[in-house]
Amino acid sequence: MGWTYVAFFQMPTSTEGRAVPIASGGHELSSKLNKLLRINQTVAATLDIGQVLKLSLELEREVVDAETGSILLLDSSGEYLEFAVALGGAEHILKNHRIRIGEGVAGAVALSRRPLYIPDVRKDERFNAYFDSKTGFQTRSILCVPIQTADRLIGVAQAINRTDGTPFTEEDLALFSAFAGTLAVAIENARLHKELLDEEKMQQEISAARQVQESYLPRSFPAVPGFEFSGQLVPARYVSGDFYDAFKTPDGRVTILIGDVSGKGLPSALYMCRLLTELRVGLKYGVSIDDVLVSVNTVLCDQSTRGMFVTLIVFQLDPASRRLTVANAGHLPFFMKTNGDWREMIGPKNPPLGIVPRRQITSQELVCPEEFQILAVTDGVTEARNERGELYGQEQLKQSIDRTNLTPALLNSYLQLNLQRFAGSAEPSDDTTIVAFGSVRPVDRISFTIRSHPAYLSLIRDAAGRMLDQATDSKLISEIQVALSEAVSNVIRHTYQNDQTRPISIDLTLSGAGLEAVIRDFGPKVNPDQLVGRALDQVRPGGLGIHFIRTVFDEFAFDSSVSDGNRLVLRRAFTRGPRRAEETDRGGAGV
């Protein structure tokens, strides 16, 4: 890293405001100026602030032939000067002392920001003999100059008693002031360097903390035939107070957790790591949910600091009996989908953990039908805001999932995309975590509504790949994914003219005859006769879209029965290949 140092020499003024000249001529002055230049270079090349101060104090004696001296720096309040370094054995005596701005010689210089020299301290009422009495030193003559930049005071430097016993002169004051100017630049450079090093170190520590936190989150999800589990956490900062987990217990049940520690940042992340450890110890070894949460609550209430607490939901699924035990400790209600409908589930109410000691926890037990899904989120989802300050809210979340028929992993991706599109350029105010799980069968129908934004194209490709996996060969799957992306891109670019807020409905159906894809928009009517791809010799980006879609799909038709917008129907016939046994028993894979 390269550094540029700027040294400046400020013509000092006396306490009366007049300029203090440096006498011209003379071998002694020339020697001192050369010495001052070398000292400037030495001090400016030092980047450790402690070394800058100590080195400066040693060198200041050479500038003005002083017996001793000290450097005092302005404290964070701006009201006091604190001894930073002092020559001789006085440093350990002075280091804990402060001088109020305006008091004593140093305080007067800090207040006026003008250099001061006192030939005989016995004749100056500003001199305070207190420090002489503490150190045993006898002060006769003082030079005191401000250490300052153009816009602020840094501190003051003092030189005490010339070594030859004579008083300091105005020439000494001018040289010492010039030295203080270089010292100000050196201190600022050293401080900046320290801040950069501290920031780099902090970033390294935060990165390490994030890696530790991520190690607590599941790297994979339990593989359970007929079920799928998915989770995703997006921190508002580098680390998060949100968490989720999913693991099997020795008796074959699957435990799923989602929670939110109060606050954000590093303290919440550390609290989260501790909490997950406590929960896993109990839940992995067959202790009931109620007993584990009571025990964890007791520990957190006894040992919690900074008023921190946690809200969470614990799900425990028995795949064989489809019994689902749920305990909600102060968290948002979860959603459950049965018979194609999503509904909000509000069970027994328990307080967050870490607030009410010796509180019993009440869980509920549900018997799930053959087809069901569970969705749970942290309040970073429902309390997300856009650039206009509008709240996403629980109701909008419910409306988003009502229009979907997606597997848990696809549902998770879909909701994360919705949040990103809703928030726009607004900075996230909280961590967002989504957990979804439930039963899955071979996927024959997928439907959802997106906004006309290119970010959703990846979801469309994933949905088609999920449906067609094992139904046909990988080459055709890839072609269908690209063709569907191109068809939706045409709606975004041409029908909606890149208005990224408009709705597009996607419906994919797989049957023995092949695939049917329906893309529905609500833009101006499209004239199918005008949908002709460009000639191959006039191709430019996007120019092969219509050609490619018509090549991949056997049927490309607009449904004229819709009264508003357009309904494009794409069909591709193929012989549906047999699914492997492990596909039917898919489990585990998630976001």
C-alpha positions in Angstrom: 0.0 0.0 0.0 1.5 3.4 -1.0 1.2 6.5 1.2 1.5 10.2 0.3 2.7 12.5 3.1 2.2 16.2 3.1 4.2 18.4 5.5 3.3 22.0 6.0 5.1 24.9 7.7 2.8 27.5 9.3 4.2 30.8 10.2 3.4 31.0 13.9 1.8 34.0 15.6 2.5 35.2 19.1 -0.2 35.5 21.8 -0.6 39.1 20.6 -1.4 37.9 17.1 1.7 39.2 15.3 3.8 36.9 13.1 6.9 35.4 14.8 9.8 35.7 12.4 12.6 33.2 11.9 15.8 35.2 12.0 17.8 35.1 8.8 21.4 34.2 8.4 23.8 32.4 10.7 25.4 28.9 10.6 23.4 27.8 13.7 20.0 28.6 12.2 21.0 26.8 8.9 22.1 23.8 10.9 18.8 23.7 12.8 16.7 24.1 9.6 18.5 21.1 8.1 18.0 19.1 11.2 14.3 20.1 11.2 14.0 18.9 7.6 15.6 15.5 8.5 13.3 15.2 11.5 10.2 16.0 9.4 11.2 13.2 7.0 11.8 10.7 9.9 8.5 11.5 11.6 6.4 11.5 8.4 7.7 8.1 7.5 6.4 6.5 10.7 2.9 4.9 10.6 2.5 3.7 14.2 0.9 6.5 16.3 2.7 5.4 19.4 6.0 5.5 17.7 5.2 8.8 16.1 4.6 10.4 19.5 7.7 8.9 21.2 10.0 9.6 18.3 8.6 13.2 18.0 9.3 13.8 21.7 12.9 12.6 21.4 13.5 14.7 18.3 11.9 17.9 19.7 14.8 18.2 22.0 17.1 18.4 19.0 15.0 21.2 17.4 15.1 23.6 20.3 17.8 22.1 22.6 15.2 21.4 25.3 15.8 19.5 28.6 12.5 17.8 28.5 9.0 18.0 27.0 5.6 16.5 26.6 2.8 16.0 24.0 -0.8 16.2 25.1 -3.7 15.1 22.9 -7.3 16.3 22.8 -9.6 13.7 24.3 -12.8 12.4 22.7 -15.0 14.9 24.5 -13.0 17.9 23.2 -12.9 19.4 26.7 -9.6 18.0 28.0 -6.0 17.5 27.1 -4.5 14.2 28.1 -0.7 13.5 28.5 0.2 11.1 25.7 4.0 11.0 26.1 6.6 12.8 28.3 10.3 12.7 28.5 12.2 11.3 31.4 10.8 9.5 34.4 7.7 11.8 34.6 5.7 9.9 32.0 4.3 7.4 34.5 3.3 10.2 36.8 1.6 12.4 34.2 -0.1 9.8 32.0 -3.3 9.7 34.1 -3.6 13.5 34.4 -5.8 15.7 32.3 -5.9 19.4 31.8 -9.1 21.3 31.0 -9.1 23.5 27.9 -8.3 27.0 29.0 -6.5 26.1 32.1 -2.7 26.4 32.6 -0.2 27.0 29.8 -1.2 24.0 27.7 -4.9 24.7 28.2 -4.4 28.4 27.1 -2.6 27.4 23.9 -5.3 24.8 23.1 -8.0 27.4 23.6 -6.3 30.2 21.5 -4.7 27.8 19.1 -1.7 30.1 19.0 2.0 29.3 19.9 3.2 30.6 23.2 6.7 31.0 24.7 7.3 32.0 28.3 10.9 33.1 29.0 10.4 33.0 32.8 7.4 31.0 34.2 7.7 32.8 37.6 6.4 35.9 35.9 3.4 34.3 34.1 0.2 33.6 36.1 -0.9 30.9 33.6 1.9 28.6 34.8 0.7 25.9 37.3 3.4 24.6 39.6 1.4 21.5 40.4 3.2 19.2 38.0 6.6 20.4 39.2 5.6 19.4 42.7 4.5 16.0 41.5 7.6 15.3 39.5 10.3 17.1 41.4 11.3 19.0 38.2 11.9 22.8 38.1 10.4 24.6 35.1 12.1 27.8 34.1 11.1 28.5 30.5 8.4 27.0 28.2 7.6 26.7 24.6 4.0 25.5 23.9 2.5 25.2 20.4 -0.8 23.8 19.1 -0.8 20.6 17.0 -3.5 21.2 14.5 -4.8 20.7 11.0 -6.6 23.3 9.0 -9.9 22.5 10.6 -9.3 21.0 14.0 -7.1 20.8 17.1 -5.2 17.6 17.7 -3.3 18.6 20.9 -0.3 20.6 22.0 3.4 20.1 22.3 5.6 21.5 25.0 9.4 22.0 25.3 10.7 22.9 28.7 14.0 24.6 29.7 16.9 25.1 27.2 19.9 22.8 28.0 22.2 25.8 28.2 20.1 27.4 31.0 19.1 30.4 28.9 15.4 31.2 28.1 13.8 30.1 24.9 13.7 32.6 22.1 11.1 33.6 19.4 13.4 31.8 16.9 13.0 28.6 19.0 9.3 29.1 18.9 9.2 29.4 15.1 11.2 26.2 14.7 9.1 24.4 17.2 5.9 25.6 15.5 7.1 24.3 12.2 7.9 21.0 13.9 4.4 20.9 15.3 3.0 21.3 11.8 4.8 18.2 10.6 3.8 16.4 13.8 0.1 17.1 13.0 0.3 15.5 9.6 2.2 12.5 10.9 -0.4 11.9 13.7 -3.2 12.2 11.2 -1.5 9.8 8.8 -0.8 7.3 11.6 -4.4 7.6 12.8 -5.7 7.0 9.3 -3.4 4.0 8.9 -4.6 2.6 12.3 -8.2 3.0 11.3 -7.7 1.2 8.0 -5.9 -1.6 9.8 -8.6 -1.8 12.5 -11.3 -1.9 9.7 -9.4 -4.6 7.9 -9.1 -6.6 11.1 -12.7 -6.1 11.9 -13.7 -7.2 8.4 -11.6 -10.3 8.9 -13.2 -11.0 12.3 -16.7 -10.5 10.9 -15.9 -12.8 8.0 -14.7 -15.4 10.4 -17.8 -14.9 12.5 -20.0 -15.4 9.4 -18.1 -18.6 8.6 -18.7 -19.9 12.1 -22.4 -18.9 12.0 -22.8 -20.6 8.6 -21.3 -23.7 10.0 -24.2 -23.9 12.4 -26.8 -23.9 9.5 -27.5 -27.2 7.8 -25.4 -28.0 4.8 -28.0 -30.5 3.5 -31.5 -31.5 4.5 -32.6 -34.9 5.8 -33.3 -37.4 3.0 -36.8 -38.8 3.7 -38.7 -40.6 1.0 -41.7 -38.7 -0.1 -40.7 -35.4 1.6 -38.8 -32.3 0.8 -37.2 -29.8 3.1 -35.9 -26.3 2.2 -34.4 -23.3 4.0 -32.7 -20.1 3.1 -31.3 -17.2 5.3 -30.4 -13.8 3.9 -28.6 -11.6 6.5 -29.3 -7.9 6.6 -25.7 -7.4 7.6 -22.6 -9.7 7.5 -23.9 -11.9 10.2 -27.5 -12.7 11.3 -29.6 -13.3 14.4 -32.0 -15.5 12.3 -31.5 -19.2 12.2 -33.0 -22.4 10.9 -32.1 -26.1 11.2 -33.3 -29.5 10.1 -32.1 -32.9 11.4 -33.2 -36.4 12.1 -33.6 -37.7 15.6 -32.5 -41.3 16.5 -36.2 -42.5 16.4 -36.6 -41.4 12.7 -38.4 -38.2 13.3 -37.3 -34.9 11.6 -36.9 -31.7 13.6 -37.2 -28.4 11.8 -36.4 -25.1 13.5 -36.8 -21.5 12.5 -36.1 -18.5 14.8 -35.1 -14.9 15.3 -32.8 -13.5 18.0 -33.7 -10.0 19.1 -31.4 -7.4 17.6 -29.0 -7.7 14.7 -25.2 -8.1 14.0 -22.5 -9.9 15.9 -24.1 -10.1 19.4 -27.3 -11.7 17.9 -25.2 -14.1 15.8 -23.2 -15.3 18.9 -26.4 -15.7 20.8 -27.9 -17.7 17.9 -24.9 -20.1 17.9 -25.3 -20.8 21.6 -29.0 -21.3 21.3 -28.8 -23.8 18.5 -26.3 -25.8 20.5 -28.6 -25.9 23.5 -31.6 -26.9 21.3 -29.7 -29.6 19.4 -28.4 -31.3 22.5 -31.9 -31.9 23.8 -33.9 -32.5 20.6 -31.4 -34.9 19.0 -31.6 -37.3 21.9 -35.3 -37.8 22.2 -36.3 -35.2 24.8 -39.7 -33.8 24.1 -40.1 -30.4 22.5 -41.8 -28.9 25.5 -39.1 -30.1 28.0 -36.3 -28.9 25.8 -37.8 -25.4 25.3 -38.5 -25.1 29.1 -34.8 -26.1 29.8 -33.4 -23.7 27.2 -35.7 -20.9 28.5 -34.4 -21.4 32.0 -30.8 -21.2 30.9 -31.4 -18.0 28.8 -33.3 -16.3 31.5 -30.6 -17.1 34.1 -27.6 -16.1 31.9 -29.0 -13.8 29.2 -27.3 -10.4 28.9 -28.2 -7.2 27.1 -31.9 -8.0 27.4 -31.7 -10.4 24.4 -34.4 -13.0 23.7 -35.5 -15.3 20.9 -38.7 -16.2 19.1 -38.8 -19.6 17.3 -41.0 -22.4 16.1 -40.0 -26.0 16.5 -41.6 -28.6 14.2 -41.1 -32.3 14.7 -42.4 -34.6 11.9 -43.0 -38.3 12.2 -42.9 -39.3 8.5 -44.4 -42.8 9.1 -47.5 -41.5 10.9 -47.5 -38.0 9.4 -47.9 -36.6 12.9 -46.5 -33.1 13.3 -45.7 -31.7 16.7 -45.4 -27.9 16.8 -44.3 -25.5 19.5 -44.4 -21.7 18.8 -42.4 -19.5 21.3 -43.5 -16.0 20.4 -42.9 -16.4 16.7 -45.1 -15.4 13.7 -47.9 -18.0 12.9 -46.9 -20.5 10.2 -48.8 -21.4 7.1 -50.1 -24.9 6.2 -51.3 -26.1 2.8 -53.9 -28.9 2.6 -56.3 -29.8 -0.2 -54.7 -27.1 -2.3 -55.4 -24.2 0.1 -53.0 -22.3 2.4 -54.2 -21.2 5.8 -52.6 -19.4 8.7 -52.1 -21.7 11.7 -52.4 -20.1 15.2 -51.8 -22.6 17.9 -51.0 -22.4 21.7 -49.3 -19.1 22.5 -46.0 -19.2 24.4 -43.8 -16.2 25.2 -40.3 -15.8 23.5 -37.5 -17.7 25.2 -35.3 -15.7 27.6 -38.0 -13.4 29.1 -40.3 -15.3 31.5 -38.4 -17.8 33.8 -39.9 -21.1 34.8 -42.7 -20.8 32.1 -44.3 -24.0 30.8 -44.3 -24.5 27.0 -47.4 -25.9 25.3 -47.2 -27.6 22.0 -49.8 -28.9 19.6 -50.1 -32.0 17.5 -51.4 -32.2 13.9 -52.1 -35.2 11.8 -51.1 -34.2 8.2 -53.0 -35.5 5.2 -51.1 -37.3 2.4 -50.4 -34.0 0.6 -49.4 -31.0 2.7 -46.8 -28.2 3.0 -45.6 -26.0 5.8 -44.2 -22.5 5.4 -42.6 -20.5 8.2 -40.8 -17.1 8.0 -39.1 -14.6 10.3 -40.4 -11.1 10.6 -37.7 -9.8 8.3 -40.0 -11.1 5.5 -43.3 -9.6 6.7 -41.7 -6.4 7.8 -39.7 -5.8 4.6 -40.2 -2.3 3.1 -39.8 -0.9 -0.3 -38.4 2.5 -1.4 -41.7 4.2 -0.6 -41.7 2.7 2.9 -44.6 0.3 2.2 -44.7 -2.9 4.3 -44.7 -6.3 2.7 -46.9 -7.7 5.4 -48.4 -11.1 6.4 -51.4 -10.6 4.1 -49.3 -10.0 1.0 -47.3 -13.1 1.9 -50.5 -15.1 2.1 -51.7 -13.7 -1.3 -48.3 -14.7 -2.9 -48.5 -18.3 -1.9 -52.2 -18.6 -2.6 -51.4 -18.3 -6.3 -48.8 -21.1 -6.3 -48.5 -24.8 -6.8 -44.8 -25.3 -6.1 -42.6 -27.8 -4.3 -41.0 -26.5 -1.0 -37.6 -25.7 -2.6 -39.2 -23.8 -5.6 -41.6 -22.0 -3.2 -38.6 -20.8 -1.2 -36.9 -19.4 -4.3 -40.1 -17.8 -5.5 -40.7 -16.0 -2.2 -37.1 -14.8 -2.0 -37.5 -13.3 -5.6 -40.8 -11.7 -4.6 -39.1 -10.0 -1.6 -36.2 -8.7 -3.7 -38.6 -7.3 -6.3 -40.8 -5.7 -3.7 -37.9 -4.1 -1.8 -36.2 -2.8 -4.9 -33.3 -0.6 -4.0 -34.4 -0.2 -0.3 -31.8 -1.4 2.2 -32.9 -4.4 4.2 -33.7 -3.5 7.8 -33.7 -7.1 9.1 -32.5 -10.6 8.3 -34.9 -12.7 6.3 -35.3 -16.5 6.7 -37.8 -18.8 5.0 -38.3 -22.5 5.8 -40.7 -24.7 3.7 -41.2 -28.5 3.9 -43.8 -31.0 3.1 -44.8 -34.1 1.1 -43.8 -34.4 -2.5 -44.9 -36.7 -5.3 -43.8 -36.9 -8.9 -44.6 -33.3 -10.0 -47.3 -33.2 -12.7 -48.4 -29.6 -12.3 -46.6 -26.4 -11.3 -48.2 -23.0 -11.4 -47.2 -19.5 -10.0 -47.5 -15.8 -10.9 -44.4 -13.7 -11.3 -43.6 -10.1 -11.9 -42.3 -9.2 -15.4 -38.7 -9.1 -14.2 -35.8 -11.0 -15.8 -34.8 -12.3 -12.3 -37.7 -14.8 -12.4 -36.4 -16.5 -15.5 -34.1 -18.7 -13.3 -37.2 -19.8 -11.4 -39.0 -20.8 -14.6 -36.0 -22.9 -15.7 -35.8 -24.5 -12.3 -39.5 -25.3 -12.2 -39.4 -26.9 -15.7 -36.3 -28.9 -14.8 -37.9 -30.1 -11.6 -41.0 -31.2 -13.4 -39.3 -32.9 -16.4 -36.5 -34.5 -14.4 -36.6 -38.2 -15.3 -39.6 -37.6 -17.6 -37.4 -37.2 -20.8 -33.8 -36.8 -21.8 -31.6 -34.0 -20.5 -31.1 -32.4 -24.0 -34.8 -31.9 -24.5 -35.2 -30.6 -20.9 -32.5 -28.0 -21.5 -34.2 -26.9 -24.8 -37.6 -26.6 -23.1 -36.0 -24.5 -20.3 -34.4 -22.1 -22.8 -37.6 -21.9 -24.9 -39.8 -21.1 -21.9 -37.3 -18.4 -20.8 -37.4 -16.9 -24.3 -41.2 -16.9 -24.4 -41.4 -15.1 -21.0 -38.6 -12.7 -22.0 -40.7 -11.7 -25.1 -43.6 -10.9 -22.8 -41.4 -8.7 -20.7 -39.6 -6.9 -23.6 -42.4 -6.6 -26.1 -45.8 -7.0 -24.5 -45.0 -5.1 -21.3 -42.3 -2.9 -22.9 -39.9 -3.7 -20.0 -42.4 -2.6 -17.3 -41.1 -4.8 -14.5 -44.1 -4.6 -12.3 -46.7 -6.4 -14.4 -48.0 -9.9 -13.7 -47.3 -13.1 -15.7 -48.9 -16.4 -14.8 -47.0 -19.6 -15.5 -48.8 -23.0 -15.6 -46.9 -26.2 -16.5 -48.7 -29.5 -16.8 -47.1 -32.9 -17.5 -49.1 -35.8 -18.8 -48.6 -39.1 -20.7 -48.8 -37.1 -23.9 -46.0 -34.7 -22.9 -45.8 -31.1 -21.6 -48.2 -28.2 -21.8 -47.1 -24.7 -20.8 -49.5 -21.8 -20.5 -48.1 -18.3 -20.3 -50.7 -15.6 -19.4 -50.2 -11.9 -19.5 -52.4 -8.8 -19.2 -50.9 -6.5 -21.8 -52.0 -5.3 -25.2 -53.4 -8.0 -27.5 -50.8 -9.7 -29.6 -51.4 -10.4 -33.4 -50.1 -13.9 -33.9 -49.6 -13.2 -37.7 -46.9 -10.6 -36.8 -44.9 -13.1 -34.6 -42.4 -14.0 -37.3 -38.8 -14.5 -36.4 -36.1 -12.5 -38.3 -34.4 -14.0 -41.2 -31.2 -15.8 -40.3 -29.0 -13.3 -42.1 -30.6 -10.5 -40.0 -30.3 -12.1 -36.6 -29.4 -9.9 -33.6 -29.7 -10.6 -29.9 -33.1 -12.1 -29.3 -33.7 -12.6 -33.0 -33.9 -16.4 -32.8 -36.5 -16.5 -30.1 -39.6 -17.2 -32.1 -37.7 -19.6 -34.4 -36.4 -21.5 -31.4 -39.7 -21.7 -29.5 -41.5 -23.0 -32.6 -38.7 -25.6 -33.1 -38.8 -26.9 -29.6 -42.6 -27.0 -29.2 -45.0 -28.8 -31.5 -47.7 -26.3 -30.9 -47.5 -22.5 -30.5 -50.9 -20.9 -30.3 -52.7 -17.9 -28.7 -56.0 -18.6 -27.0 -58.4 -16.1 -28.5 -61.1 -16.8 -25.9 -59.5 -14.5 -23.2 -61.0 -11.1 -23.1 -58.0 -9.2 -21.8 -54.3 -9.8 -22.3 -52.8 -12.9 -24.0 -52.8 -16.6 -23.2 -50.0 -18.4 -25.0 -50.3 -22.2 -25.1 -47.2 -24.3 -25.9 -47.3 -28.1 -26.2 -44.5 -30.6 -26.7 -45.3 -34.3 -27.2 -42.8 -37.0 -26.0 -42.9 -40.4 -24.5 -42.7 -40.0 -20.8 -39.8 -42.1 -19.5 -40.0 -44.2 -16.4 -39.0 -42.4 -13.2 -36.3 -44.0 -11.1 -37.4 -45.2 -7.7 -35.3 -42.6 -5.9 -37.1 -39.8 -7.9 -40.5 -41.0 -6.6 -39.0 -41.0 -3.1 -37.3 -37.7 -3.5 -36.4 -36.0 -0.2 -34.0 -33.6 1.3 -33.0 -31.4 -1.6 -33.7 -27.8 -0.8 -32.4 -24.3 -1.2 
